[in-house]
Each structure stands twice: as structure tokens, then as C-alpha cells.
């Protein structure tokens, strides 16, 4: 299945230029409160797992930690020589070509400029999470330049799975299973700063009323001082 990116309207949050400081910002998926919302799949950098994940951009507003594709996210947020243990777990030591030894229960994971000693248990758990098996349907994969890879997201609340695919939440990441006949998406709570349009309108009214009160107060003070 291929998801198509749409052209942005003037009311949508534009993807920023390649600036590293945007990578540390918390994900904000935006809202549907503008006149022409166009939701689409985007990517963001997750600081906790040091990885780029997909999410459903709701179509309006949103935060600056957002990228049109995974490649731009990687290029901006992940140094070319950076490598980590599975799930960005703290390594138990370092290793290199001349000495691959690691503490007991850990193995050397080689990378550019050196290696890391990673816990064997964690690496196996991470391998299972990022290469899952579905009980119903098939694991959703997506095309990449070298073939295909499992479509992984950070959280099911990010709504990255397409229609008729059920999101399955793991310990650290989530994946999509399907297609499932007669599938109905379950409502999931917001944990990513998305905004309800009614709440957003109420907030705007409060701000407008506050400004009106301030203006009235200033006028009264001016009249008193003139008298």
C-alpha cells in the first residue's frame, strides 16, 4: 500500500528547513480546525528512541518537529556516524576491531568509528518488536530504496496505520496488522498535543474576551485620569 503526500494549504504548518534544533521538540500532530485540512503521513524524530517515526498529520497547525519523508528526518536529526543499541538502550561498554570483547551478557555491535557493547536480551527484544508477527492479517510493510521494511510507529495514538489495519502497541513501538474486513477503528486518547476544535475555539474566545476586558479597563483609567 502506498500513501500519497498532499500539497499543503496556506493554513498548514510547513515543514521547516533542515535545522537540528527542531529534532528535540515534542511531537504535535496538529488539528483539523482550519477551513481546508489535508491530513497525510509525515515523520518526526523521537528523542527517547533516537529514531524517525511516522504519524498522521491532522492537516492544520502542528509543531515544527515534522518532515515530509523519513530521509529528510534522518538527514536532519541523525548524524551519519551515529549508531545505538536497540531502542537507544544505554550500552554496557565499547568495543572495536582489535578488541570485540564485551561484559558478560552483551555483544559487540560494530559501527562507523567503533562499536558498542549491547545487552543480548535487549537486542533480542528490540528485534522482535521491530520485526513483529500478526495474529490476524499481515504486517504492513512500506517501500524503501533497498526493498521494503516493516511500517513501525512510536505509538498507536499517532494514528499512522491506514484504514482497515489494526494498530498493535508493543512495549516501545507499534505496528500495523491487516487488512481486516469490517474493521472499525477504536478511539484512542490524545497523548501528543493534538487539539480539539471546540476546545480551540473556546480558548480563542477566552483570549478575545481577555483582550476586550483589558481594552475597557484601559479606557476607564484614561477617563478617570482626564477628569
C-alpha positions, 0 to 999 in steps of 0.5 A, a space after each residue: 500500500 502506498 500513501 500519497 503526500 498532499 500539497 499543503 494549504 496556506 493554513 498548514 504548518 510547513 515543514 521547516 528547513 533542515 535545522 537540528 534544533 527542531 529534532 528535540 521538540 515534542 511531537 504535535 500532530 496538529 488539528 483539523 480546525 482550519 477551513 481546508 485540512 489535508 491530513 497525510 503521513 509525515 515523520 518526526 524524530 523521537 528523542 527517547 528512541 533516537 529514531 524517525 517515526 511516522 504519524 498522521 498529520 491532522 492537516 492544520 497547525 502542528 509543531 515544527 518537529 515534522 518532515 515530509 519523508 523519513 530521509 529528510 528526518 534522518 538527514 536532519 536529526 541523525 548524524 551519519 556516524 551515529 549508531 545505538 543499541 536497540 531502542 537507544 538502550 544505554 550500552 554496557 561498554 565499547 568495543 572495536 576491531 582489535 578488541 570485540 570483547 564485551 561484559 558478560 551478557 552483551 555483544 559487540 555491535 560494530 559501527 562507523 568509528 567503533 562499536 558498542 557493547 549491547 545487552 543480548 536480551 535487549 537486542 533480542 527484544 528490540 528485534 522482535 518488536 521491530 520485526 513483529 508477527 500478526 495474529 490476524 492479517 499481515 504486517 504492513 510493510 512500506 517501500 524503501 530504496 533497498 526493498 521494503 521494511 516493516 511500517 513501525 510507529 512510536 505509538 498507536 495514538 499517532 494514528 499512522 496505520 491506514 484504514 482497515 489495519 489494526 494498530 498493535 502497541 508493543 512495549 516501545 513501538 507499534 505496528 500495523 496488522 491487516 487488512 481486516 474486513 469490517 474493521 472499525 477503528 477504536 478511539 484512542 486518547 490524545 497523548 501528543 498535543 493534538 487539539 480539539 476544535 471546540 476546545 480551540 475555539 473556546 480558548 480563542 474566545 477566552 483570549 478575545 474576551 481577555 483582550 476586550 476586558 483589558 481594552 475597557 479597563 484601559 479606557 476607564 483609567 484614561 477617563 478617570 485620569 482626564 477628569 
